[in-house]
Amino acid sequence: MRTEALIIAGAGITGLSAAWYLRHWNPLVLEASGQPGGNVRSLEKGGFLSDLGPNSLLLRGHQVPELISELGLGPELCEANPVARRRYVLNRRREMVALGPGALLGGRLLSLQARLRLLGEPFRSPSGPEESISSFVNRRLGPEILHWIVSPFVSGVFAGDPDRLSVSAALPRLTAMEQESGSLIRAALHRRRGNGHAGRSRLVSFRHGMQTLPERLASTLGDRLLLNSPVESLQREGNLWKIRSGNQTLQAEKLLLALPAPVLAALLRPLHTGIAETLDEIFYPAVATIGLGFPRQQVEHSMDGFGVLIPRVLGIQTLGALFSSTLFPDRAPTGHVLLTAFLGGAQNDIRGGEETGMVRQVLEDLRPILRIQGDPEYAHAQLWSQAIPQYEIGHQKRLEQVNRFLETLPNLSLMGNWRGGVAVGDCIAQAGELARAPAWQNPGTGENFRETTVPPR
Ligand SMILES: Cc1cc2nc3c(=O)[nH]c(=O)nc-3n(C[C@H](O)[C@H](O)[C@H](O)COP(=O)(O)OP(=O)(O)OC[C@H]3O[C@@H](n4cnc5c(N)ncnc54)[C@H](O)[C@@H]3O)c2cc1C
């Protein structure tokens, strides 16, 4: 049996980025499905280019831009249309209102009472123990801001329930702002003055969709990426990890599992029931992405923005829709538009939903909002039955427990979007951070280890 220096399980964006940053270890990557990328997936059909998972990547800081450039993907990158800064939300009359200072101060989204309440925000006392997003926002900004602004935003990012999500785990920037300045409004003004242009983030994708990034990462692995190779069981034997995958058994000095929490729980249960129970507590709701393509004249709304968020209090099933063909170029044939709508999430169980029903539902919901005539020329629904991990109350404690348990399992690392942030950029950052740790500087010496021509980072 061959001994590898490092085996990575999971070729989602986390596992692939880890393999890239740890390339001086010449890792072997095992992926359960027939293609790399996990939920980063794009579909080109009938001239429409749909992203079935993440639709964009937010570039902040240096790490992800450096990765894109090291991979030679600069020419593939496309910047979001500047109009994408305009983000719509529905108000109680189901009209689209552009979010921004105008929406906060004008009367189309918030009542006079809610706007006056904002003036008192700088004088409210900071939080005590861990709070839900609802409790935090209610306390600082009031219930209308929660229902009409924050809750739709939480649906857009986590497909989550603000009553259950922990503000410090899911939106750490908010709690940091409160701690730093004692007020969200004061902190926002400070940051705006302090940052100038230097701290600006950029919203990007690739000419052929988000899948370009995992595909390029996967191509650097060559035959060191094994597709259709699920890790089925793990065992510790002497100083090595023994991994069963299909009809083969592999050995590794180090094992890095970049997998969803429920998969980790099942694999680790025979080794440590405590870690399995903790990981099993992380809830993943189902989310569906529905791409709809129309001839331009069938959609009366100008689609001049990022998209529209739909507050849960309106009782509409669709969480929101992105104006994909406005956001990035070449997403639809000339004279056509592409929308990407979302269903499901923590407040609306859609497991078991089928494609026709989901397409019908979003059409019914979006028709009056965007004034859509007729049927779409292109429609595709992708159901992710375990879509996005929810950083609920107690999440931080769960992660601490996992770290403590890991101390008893040598040469094992666990990664994934259930820790360190759910955005693609967070997953890449997590992999980069791991690779910078001292334990990963000097590669192991598994029999299959060979010096790579790429210099260690
Ligand atoms: C609908 C949707 C929209 C999103 N939109 C955005 C967005 O616009 N911007 C953004 O930044 N983020 C977005 N995200 C979040 C982001 O896409 C994910 O958090 C990120 O891609 C997760 O990457 P991962 O590698 O941690 O996990 P995954 O993508 O889940 O990858 C895990 C991999 O492990 C494999 N695997 C599972 N079991 C095994 C096993 N036993 N052995 C081997 N392999 C196994 C899986 O097949 C998969 O390839 C979105 C997510 C979803 C679902």
The ligand as a MOL file (V3000), in Angstrom:
LIG
                    3D

  0  0  0     0  0            999 V3000
M  V30 BEGIN CTAB
M  V30 COUNTS 53 58 0 0 0
M  V30 BEGIN ATOM
M  V30 1 C -26.9440 28.4360 -3.8600 0
M  V30 2 C -25.6770 29.0030 -3.2970 0
M  V30 3 C -25.3140 30.3120 -3.6130 0
M  V30 4 C -24.1320 30.8430 -3.1050 0
M  V30 5 N -23.7670 32.1140 -3.4750 0
M  V30 6 C -22.5530 32.5880 -3.1230 0
M  V30 7 C -22.0570 33.8020 -3.7050 0
M  V30 8 O -22.7040 34.4360 -4.5600 0
M  V30 9 N -20.8280 34.2300 -3.3200 0
M  V30 10 C -20.0600 33.5330 -2.4310 0
M  V30 11 O -18.9410 33.9790 -2.1130 0
M  V30 12 N -20.4950 32.3620 -1.8820 0
M  V30 13 C -21.7050 31.8700 -2.2250 0
M  V30 14 N -22.1320 30.6580 -1.7400 0
M  V30 15 C -21.3120 29.9470 -0.7440 0
M  V30 16 C -20.1280 29.1870 -1.3470 0
M  V30 17 O -20.4190 28.7840 -2.6530 0
M  V30 18 C -19.8070 27.9460 -0.4940 0
M  V30 19 O -19.7310 28.2800 0.8650 0
M  V30 20 C -18.4800 27.3090 -0.9140 0
M  V30 21 O -18.4570 27.0580 -2.2990 0
M  V30 22 C -18.2790 26.0130 -0.1160 0
M  V30 23 O -17.0900 25.3780 -0.5010 0
M  V30 24 P -16.5470 24.1080 0.2930 0
M  V30 25 O -15.4000 23.5850 -0.4790 0
M  V30 26 O -16.3110 24.4580 1.7220 0
M  V30 27 O -17.7540 23.0580 0.3010 0
M  V30 28 P -18.4470 22.2820 -0.8920 0
M  V30 29 O -18.6080 23.1480 -2.0840 0
M  V30 30 O -19.6640 21.6700 -0.2910 0
M  V30 31 O -17.3990 21.1390 -1.2580 0
M  V30 32 C -17.2750 19.9320 -0.5670 0
M  V30 33 C -16.8050 18.8650 -1.5470 0
M  V30 34 O -16.6440 17.6290 -0.8540 0
M  V30 35 C -17.1410 16.5880 -1.6580 0
M  V30 36 N -17.4600 15.4470 -0.7960 0
M  V30 37 C -18.5690 15.2490 -0.0250 0
M  V30 38 N -18.4420 14.0820 0.6310 0
M  V30 39 C -17.2540 13.5540 0.3060 0
M  V30 40 C -16.5500 12.3740 0.6840 0
M  V30 41 N -17.0590 11.5050 1.5500 0
M  V30 42 N -15.3250 12.1410 0.1440 0
M  V30 43 C -14.7610 13.0120 -0.7530 0
M  V30 44 N -15.4060 14.1420 -1.1490 0
M  V30 45 C -16.6150 14.4070 -0.6210 0
M  V30 46 C -18.3490 17.2050 -2.3490 0
M  V30 47 O -18.7050 16.4570 -3.4990 0
M  V30 48 C -17.8230 18.5880 -2.6660 0
M  V30 49 O -17.1710 18.6390 -3.9160 0
M  V30 50 C -23.3070 30.0740 -2.2370 0
M  V30 51 C -23.6750 28.7530 -1.9100 0
M  V30 52 C -24.8360 28.2110 -2.4470 0
M  V30 53 C -25.1910 26.7860 -2.1240 0
M  V30 END ATOM
M  V30 BEGIN BOND
M  V30 1 1 1 2
M  V30 2 1 2 3
M  V30 3 2 2 52
M  V30 4 2 3 4
M  V30 5 1 4 5
M  V30 6 1 4 50
M  V30 7 2 5 6
M  V30 8 1 6 7
M  V30 9 1 6 13
M  V30 10 2 7 8
M  V30 11 1 7 9
M  V30 12 1 9 10
M  V30 13 2 10 11
M  V30 14 1 10 12
M  V30 15 2 12 13
M  V30 16 1 13 14
M  V30 17 1 14 15
M  V30 18 1 14 50
M  V30 19 1 15 16
M  V30 20 1 16 17
M  V30 21 1 16 18
M  V30 22 1 18 19
M  V30 23 1 18 20
M  V30 24 1 20 21
M  V30 25 1 20 22
M  V30 26 1 22 23
M  V30 27 1 23 24
M  V30 28 2 24 25
M  V30 29 1 24 26
M  V30 30 1 24 27
M  V30 31 1 27 28
M  V30 32 2 28 29
M  V30 33 1 28 30
M  V30 34 1 28 31
M  V30 35 1 31 32
M  V30 36 1 32 33
M  V30 37 1 33 34
M  V30 38 1 33 48
M  V30 39 1 34 35
M  V30 40 1 35 36
M  V30 41 1 35 46
M  V30 42 1 36 37
M  V30 43 1 36 45
M  V30 44 2 37 38
M  V30 45 1 38 39
M  V30 46 1 39 40
M  V30 47 2 39 45
M  V30 48 1 40 41
M  V30 49 2 40 42
M  V30 50 1 42 43
M  V30 51 2 43 44
M  V30 52 1 44 45
M  V30 53 1 46 47
M  V30 54 1 46 48
M  V30 55 1 48 49
M  V30 56 2 50 51
M  V30 57 1 51 52
M  V30 58 1 52 53
M  V30 END BOND
M  V30 END CTAB
M  END
